[in-house]
Amino acid sequence: MGEEWSPFARRYNPLKCGSIDGTDDSAHDKGVIRALKADYRPDKQVKGDKYRTVFVARLNRDTTEESLTKYFATFGKIRHCRLVRDIVTGMSKGYAFIEYKHKSDAEEACRKGDKAVLEGYELFVDFERERTLPGWIPRRLGGGFGGRKESGQLRFGGRDRPFKKPIFFRKPESVSLPYGNEQRTRSVERRSHDRHRSRSGERRQRRHSKDGRHHRSSRSRSPSRYERSKKR
């Protein structure tokens, strides 16, 4: 991530968004590989102002357009509400797009609607990403944000699961410090080295003194020359 670090993706990159801190250099699941190979372009048939449209997910499958509109109208005037349904069964897929008349109302819906409970389900609300985030790849092609831990295909860099700040480990000598801090670091290293030397010296002294005491005690037990002459 060459630019200044941010917990949110400024451009969608499947490889980076598949990493908890955006530092991965290889794909760790098949979804990321599919997303890297995908050639996706936003649907030009989607109408409405992309900056006034919010994405609502984790809906109760029984929630209807009417109940959804009624709840989100509390944040402002709605221009259009589209609950995404399966083209074959007509059943709700659990997410929708809501376009507001004013951008401030969309911002209010994102701020207060996220994590609100509607018909027993906690909602996830965010701005539309398909037309606002460069390089966007949808979930069905291995991209997207969020994801469940059980799937093993988590995606980071979004509101639901932001990036964690990367931790870089550097050797002390490779870190450039401002003058003063560098001086202080050197003095700390020098003191540490001196302490090590002094402790080593103390250990040697104790060892030598111990050996000396042992030597003196052994000499005191042996008879002196005077004692030997008396025995004769």
Protein Blocks (a to p, Z undefined) as FASTA:
>chain_A
ZZacdfbdfbdcfklmmpfnlpacbdfbfklmmmmmpccdddfkbgcjfklcccdehiaf
kbcfklmmmmmmmnoccfbdcddddfklopaehiacdddfbfklmmmmmmmmgopaeehi
acdddddfklmmghiacfknopaeeiifklopacehifklccddddddddfklpccdehj
lmmmmmmmmmmmmmmmmmmmmmmmmmmmmmmmmmmmmmmmpccfklmmmmZZ
